[in-house]
């Protein structure tokens, strides 16, 4: 039986090869020192974090062979599509906790369990997102205060769904949503938010 290196060992080895402290390594890969500490204790990075680790290894010509870590185990290649999200246009809300989605799409990269997808409607985020693009996200969501400055899928208290960048509002508990080509949506209450994980252009996924 072939021995497989644990992912936490591979990450620590990568940091050691670079001669970096956890803090310096975290800055280099776009994370925080506590996050790196959790990785080295066995926590599984998200897909976008793995991508940054791989890019760091390639930039420094270090070996970081994920095939030896078993990282793909437990990850799926099929994503359920749950509805539509507005990039300027208002759309009907969706609730991905109550159904299995109305369609699925196959992706050629690993994604964590709990990942869903929505279809973009509207053009306020062009050229980042176009009408018909497929956007992936994690269904658990995160507190909006943890997502300041990030592009996210958000559900407002009034039920509208958007993909926007989150900024702080004028008072605590309120937030402003920004777009590339539309006016800000100021001082709204965010009921749920999740950073987007991936984008598949409209011409590259099979249903559009």
C-alpha positions as CSV (number, residue, x, y, z in Angstrom):
1,X,0.0,0.0,0.0
2,X,1.5,3.4,-1.0
3,X,1.9,5.9,1.8
4,X,0.1,9.1,1.3
5,X,1.3,12.4,2.8
6,X,-1.3,14.1,5.0
7,X,-2.3,17.5,3.6
8,X,-1.4,19.2,6.9
9,X,2.1,17.8,6.5
10,X,2.4,18.9,2.9
11,X,1.4,22.5,3.9
12,X,3.9,22.6,6.8
13,X,6.6,21.2,4.5
14,X,5.8,23.9,1.9
15,X,6.1,26.6,4.6
16,X,9.4,25.1,5.9
17,X,10.9,24.9,2.5
18,X,10.2,28.6,2.1
19,X,11.9,29.3,5.5
20,X,8.9,31.3,6.7
21,X,7.1,31.8,10.0
22,X,3.3,31.0,10.0
23,X,2.7,34.8,9.9
24,X,4.9,35.5,6.9
25,X,3.6,32.4,5.1
26,X,0.0,33.5,5.7
27,X,0.7,36.9,4.2
28,X,2.3,35.3,1.1
29,X,-0.7,33.0,0.4
30,X,-3.5,35.5,1.3
31,X,-4.5,34.0,4.6
32,X,-4.0,34.7,8.3
33,X,-1.6,33.2,10.9
34,X,-4.5,31.5,12.8
35,X,-5.7,30.0,9.5
36,X,-2.3,28.6,8.7
37,X,-2.1,27.2,12.2
38,X,-5.4,25.4,11.7
39,X,-4.2,24.0,8.4
40,X,-1.1,22.5,10.0
41,X,-3.3,21.1,12.7
42,X,-5.5,19.2,10.2
43,X,-8.2,21.7,9.0
44,X,-8.9,21.4,5.3
45,X,-8.4,24.5,3.2
46,X,-11.1,25.7,0.9
47,X,-10.6,25.3,-2.9
48,X,-9.5,28.9,-3.5
49,X,-7.0,28.6,-0.7
50,X,-5.6,25.4,-2.2
51,X,-5.2,27.3,-5.5
52,X,-3.2,30.0,-3.8
53,X,-1.0,27.4,-2.1
54,X,-0.3,25.7,-5.4
55,X,0.5,29.0,-7.0
56,X,2.9,29.9,-4.2
57,X,4.7,26.5,-4.7
58,X,4.9,27.0,-8.4
59,X,6.2,30.5,-8.1
60,X,9.0,29.3,-5.7
61,X,9.6,26.1,-7.6
62,X,8.7,23.9,-4.6
63,X,7.2,20.5,-4.8
64,X,3.5,20.5,-3.6
65,X,2.0,17.4,-5.2
66,X,-1.6,17.1,-4.1
67,X,-2.0,13.7,-5.6
68,X,0.1,12.4,-2.7
69,X,-2.1,14.0,-0.1
70,X,-5.5,12.5,-0.9
71,X,-6.9,16.0,-1.0
72,X,-9.5,15.1,-3.6
73,X,-11.1,12.5,-1.3
74,X,-14.6,13.5,-0.3
75,X,-14.8,16.3,-2.9
76,X,-17.4,16.2,-5.7
77,X,-17.4,17.3,-9.3
78,X,-21.2,17.9,-9.6
79,X,-22.8,21.1,-8.6
80,X,-26.5,21.7,-8.1
81,X,-28.0,24.9,-9.5
82,X,-30.5,26.5,-7.1
83,X,-31.7,29.6,-8.9
84,X,-30.8,33.1,-10.1
85,X,-28.9,36.0,-8.5
86,X,-29.1,39.6,-9.6
87,X,-26.1,41.6,-10.8
88,X,-28.2,44.7,-11.0
89,X,-31.5,43.0,-11.9
90,X,-33.7,42.0,-9.1
91,X,-34.6,38.3,-9.1
92,X,-36.9,35.9,-7.3
93,X,-35.3,34.6,-4.1
94,X,-34.1,31.0,-3.8
95,X,-33.7,28.8,-0.8
96,X,-31.1,26.1,-1.3
97,X,-31.9,24.5,2.1
98,X,-35.3,23.3,1.0
99,X,-34.7,21.6,-2.3
100,X,-32.1,19.8,-4.3
101,X,-31.8,22.4,-7.1
102,X,-33.5,22.5,-10.6
103,X,-30.4,21.3,-12.5
104,X,-26.8,20.2,-12.1
105,X,-23.6,21.1,-13.9
106,X,-20.3,19.1,-14.1
107,X,-17.1,20.9,-13.3
108,X,-13.6,19.9,-14.0
109,X,-12.0,21.0,-10.8
110,X,-12.5,19.9,-7.2
111,X,-15.1,21.6,-5.0
112,X,-16.0,21.0,-1.3
113,X,-19.2,19.4,-0.2
114,X,-21.9,21.9,0.3
115,X,-21.1,24.0,-2.8
116,X,-24.1,25.2,-4.9
117,X,-24.4,27.5,-7.9
118,X,-26.7,30.2,-9.2
119,X,-27.1,31.9,-12.6
120,X,-26.3,35.6,-12.9
121,X,-29.0,37.9,-14.2
122,X,-28.2,41.5,-15.1
123,X,-25.1,43.4,-16.3
124,X,-24.1,45.7,-13.4
125,X,-21.0,43.6,-12.7
126,X,-19.6,43.5,-16.2
127,X,-16.8,42.7,-17.1
128,X,-16.4,40.6,-13.9
129,X,-19.7,38.7,-14.3
130,X,-22.0,38.6,-17.3
131,X,-25.7,37.8,-17.6
132,X,-25.9,34.0,-17.8
133,X,-22.6,33.2,-16.0
134,X,-22.7,30.4,-13.4
135,X,-21.4,31.4,-9.9
136,X,-20.5,28.9,-7.2
137,X,-20.8,29.5,-3.5
138,X,-20.9,27.5,-0.2
139,X,-24.4,27.1,1.1
140,X,-23.5,27.6,4.8
141,X,-22.8,31.3,4.3
142,X,-20.8,33.5,6.6
143,X,-21.5,36.6,8.7
144,X,-21.4,39.7,6.5
145,X,-19.0,41.4,8.9
146,X,-16.4,38.8,7.9
147,X,-16.8,39.5,4.2
148,X,-16.2,43.3,4.0
149,X,-14.5,44.1,0.7
150,X,-15.3,40.7,-0.9
151,X,-17.5,39.9,-3.8
152,X,-20.4,37.8,-2.4
153,X,-23.8,36.4,-3.1
154,X,-26.1,38.1,-0.6
155,X,-29.8,37.8,0.4
156,X,-31.3,40.9,1.8
157,X,-33.9,41.1,4.5
158,X,-36.5,41.9,1.9
159,X,-35.8,38.7,-0.1
160,X,-33.8,40.2,-3.0
161,X,-30.7,38.3,-4.1
162,X,-27.6,39.9,-5.6
163,X,-23.9,39.3,-6.3
164,X,-22.2,42.4,-5.0
165,X,-19.1,43.6,-3.1
166,X,-19.9,44.2,0.6
167,X,-18.9,47.4,2.3
168,X,-19.8,48.7,5.8
169,X,-22.9,50.9,6.1
170,X,-23.3,54.2,7.8
171,X,-24.2,52.4,11.1
172,X,-23.4,49.0,12.6
173,X,-25.7,46.3,11.3
174,X,-26.2,47.9,7.9
175,X,-24.1,47.4,4.7
176,X,-23.6,48.9,1.3
177,X,-23.5,46.8,-1.8
178,X,-21.3,48.0,-4.7
179,X,-21.2,47.1,-8.4
180,X,-19.0,47.8,-11.4
181,X,-21.6,49.5,-13.5
182,X,-24.5,50.4,-11.2
183,X,-25.2,52.7,-8.3
184,X,-24.5,51.5,-4.8
185,X,-27.3,49.9,-2.8
186,X,-26.8,51.7,0.5
187,X,-27.6,50.8,4.1
188,X,-29.3,47.5,3.7
189,X,-29.7,44.5,6.1
190,X,-28.0,41.4,4.9
191,X,-29.8,38.2,5.9
192,X,-27.3,35.8,4.4
193,X,-24.0,36.1,2.5
194,X,-21.4,33.8,1.0
195,X,-18.3,34.6,-1.0
196,X,-18.3,33.3,-4.5
197,X,-16.0,30.3,-5.1
198,X,-15.9,30.1,-8.9
199,X,-17.3,31.5,-12.1
200,X,-18.1,29.5,-15.3
201,X,-18.7,31.9,-18.3
202,X,-22.1,31.5,-19.8
203,X,-20.8,30.1,-23.1
204,X,-18.9,27.3,-21.3
205,X,-21.6,25.6,-19.2
206,X,-24.1,23.4,-20.9
207,X,-27.5,24.8,-19.9
208,X,-27.2,28.4,-21.0
